């Protein structure tokens, strides 16, 4: 037990799941939290999914997170959501819309996970003329 004084207690879950999904009438969720993506052939889609994350349990690290963000919702919205949106958005140009749901579906999932955990890919376009 710790004396709270006139402050407020903020609670953080050690581990949580961040969902980004399309509206689901069966669960009553009306907001569209899916992430838009544009493929390299000009096709558009919305991607739904979830990310499981763990917060540090060390006092110094959680206090540092709290002093920067102030709440678990702020961590989800400014760190996790932004990171996932960037990874999904930048994965789109790596394949066509047909490839994303057919032969390269596993690559799509891998690319999103890889960019979310290690940072976005730096790509360059090279024009090659073939006879």
Buried (B, 14 or more C-beta within 10 A) or exposed (E): EEEEEEEEEEEBEEEBEBEBBEEEEEEEEEEEBBBEBEBEEEBEBBBBBEBEBEBEEEEEEBEEBBEEBEEBEEBBEEBBBEBBBBBBBBBBBBBBBEBBBEEBEEBBEEBBBBBBEEEBEEEEEEEEEEE
